[in-house]
């Protein structure tokens, strides 16, 4: 049993893990219903309704998504360092989730042509969503062992896909047949769907806050204040210097940065791209429902597969599938094409995310998990910034998005090449050595830093 879980019996440990996974169930509808399925085409319609050029609608969505990630990327590492020092991981989950839930609920006030308000609210909600995940994921090393970290991470992802898919099915019924539920029109059904995401997120977060224990603080549990914030910035600066000494962890971060850029771009731009080429919102949403439910068993299968061949080889397999998806999307023209690509994405999306998280967690010193997961989040957020920006720029330049979607393949190729340079076992050894040296007050002897 992990030393930080003050549980005792085995069944209590399982209870903690289930509660931790429930936060994936709680927040995943934001990624499915809002971020991926319904909001991008809704946002495009607002831009067009405001009288702006049609070709700018997809680009403006890309810029909005990038702005949200840019903000989250800058604040996450500092707050990660602070939460390690004060012992406030769960508190920061609550703060960010609170902002995300309130902003998401406020989507009901978006009018038919208020695209700027929609952009502002989405940025606030997305920062809350992304920020809460930083601290949620930083708890993973504290509730697992090196033997089950891949399985628990995969279980969390699978739980999230199931939760996100369940609410998305309900939302699909609402927008397909609003009259069945006493809703006057599609616009009302869309806003009701956005509100349902906020309610779902709030209610199903309760087990996480009630049952997952808070790991010990490095700074004696001091209260958050000016001195602790200064310490957070100082620790962030040290981490920028020290993380490069964790040779294989650093290489993995760069690889993750690159291939995650491709994955995030496909997730955030798929329905905007589909809307642009004439695929209906109902078909796109149903396809994403299919993605969610296919992802559940395949995420678990990838967790088991990683137990046999390792997380690194498993991630490589997912990247090859994504390469095929990005090239095939160039030729997409019908709803059936969208369905087929959604199935392909569903087989690998959960595996890529869960195993990247667990592989990184296995090479991180536990006593600095939030600080290091802040950097993990930083890599993911900066990756998500560049992909949509490039997508939007190429779309405006070419007048359509077909060249944008096929260009995503370069992120998967470069990411795969960098991943081949990661020695996972050496990375784990260095992390454990760093933990022992921190406990004894000695200077860690780490692998020499190499340029990447």
C-alpha positions, 0 to 999 in steps of 0.5 A, a space after each residue: 500500500 502506498 505510504 501516504 494513504 492512511 487506509 490500512 485495509 486493502 478495501 479502503 485503498 480500493 475505495 480511495 482509488 475509486 474516489 480518485 477515478 471519480 474526478 475523471 468521471 466528473 470533469 470528462 463531460 467538459 472535454 466531451 460535450 463542451 470542448 470536443 462535441 458541441 461548443 466548437 460548432 456552436 462557437 462557429 455559428 456565433 461568429 458567423 451570426 455576428 457577420 464575420 467572414 465564414 472562413 474566420 470562424 474555425 480560426 477564431 475557435 483555434 485562437 480561443 482554445 490556444 488562449 485558454 491553454 496559454 493562461 493555464 500553462 503559465 499558472 500551473 507550475 507555480 501553483 504546483 510548487 506552492 501546493 507541494 509546499 503547503 499540502 494543498 493539492 485538493 484545495 487547488 483542485 477545488 479552487 480551479 474546479 469551482 471557477 470552471 463549474 461557474 463559468 460553464 454554468 454561465 454559458 446559458 447567458 450566451 446570446 446568438 451573436 455574442 461570440 466574444 462573451 462565449 470566448 471569454 467564458 470558455 477561456 475561464 472554464 477551460 483554465 479551471 478545467 485544466 488547472 484542476 487536472 494538474 493537482 488531481 493528477 499530481 495525487 496519482 503517485 501518492 495513491 499507487 505503487 510502481 506495480 499498479 500505477 499504469 493500471 490505476 491511471 488507465 482506470 481513471 481514463 476509462 472511468 472518465 470516458 464512460 462518464 463523458 460518454 454517458 452525459 454526451 448520450 443524454 445531450 445528443 438526445 436533447 439536441 436531436 429531439 428537444 421537443 421530447 424533453 419540453 425544450 423549445 428549440 436547438 439553441 435552448 437544448 445546446 445551452 441546457 447541455 452546457 449547464 448539465 456539464 457544470 451540474 455533473 462536474 459539481 455533483 460527481 466531484 464530491 467522492 474525490 474531495 470526501 475520500 482521497 487523502 491529502 499527501 504530507 506537505 514539504 513545507 510543514 503545511 504552512 498557510 498560503 501567503 506572500 512568503 509561500 508564493 515567493 517560495 513557490 516561484 523560487 521552487 519553480 525556478 529551481 525546478 526549471 534548472 533541476 528537471 533538466 538533470 532528470 535526463 530521461 524525464 526531460 526527454 519524455 517531457 519534450 516528446 510528450 509536448 510534441 505528440 500531445 500537440 497533435 492529439 490536442 489539436 485533433 480533439 479541439 478542432 475535429 468538430 469545427 473541421 467537420 462543421 466546415 466541410 458540411 457534416 451535421 452536428 448530430 452526426 458529429 456528436 454521435 460519432 464522438 459518443 462512439 469514440 467515448 464508449 470505444 475508448 473505455 475498453 481500449 483504455 483498459 486493454 492498453 493498460 494491460 498491454 503496457 503491463 506486458 510490453 511497457 508503457 513506452 511501446 504502447 504509446 508508440 503504437 497509439 502514435 502510429 494510429 494517430 498518424 493514419 488518422 491525420 492523413 485520412 482526415 484530409 480525404 474526409 467528405 461524408 459523415 461515415 468518414 467521420 464515424 470511421 475516424 472517430 472509431 480509430 481515435 477511440 481505440 488509442 486516445 485513452 491509452 495515449 493519455 493514460 500511459 503518458 500520465 503513468 509513464 511520467 508519474 513513474 519517473 517523478 519523485 513523489 515528494 515533489 509530485 505536484 511541482 513536477 506534474 505542473 511541468 507535465 501540465 505545462 508541456 501539455 498546455 504549451 503543446 495545445 497552444 501551438 497546434 490550434 494556432 497553426 491550424 487556425 493560421 493555415 486555415 485562414 491562409 488556405 481558405 479551408 482546413 484540409 491542409 491544416 488537418 494533414 499537417 498534424 502528422 508532423 507532431 506524431 512523427 517527431 514525438 515518436 522519434 524523441 520517445 525512442 530516446 527515453 530509457 524508462 528504467 533509468 528514469 525510475 532509478 533516478 527518481 527513487 534516488 532523488 527521493 532518498 537524497 531529499 530525505 537524507 538532505 544530500 545532493 542527488 546524484 543524477 544522470 548527466 544532462 544532455 541536450 535535446 
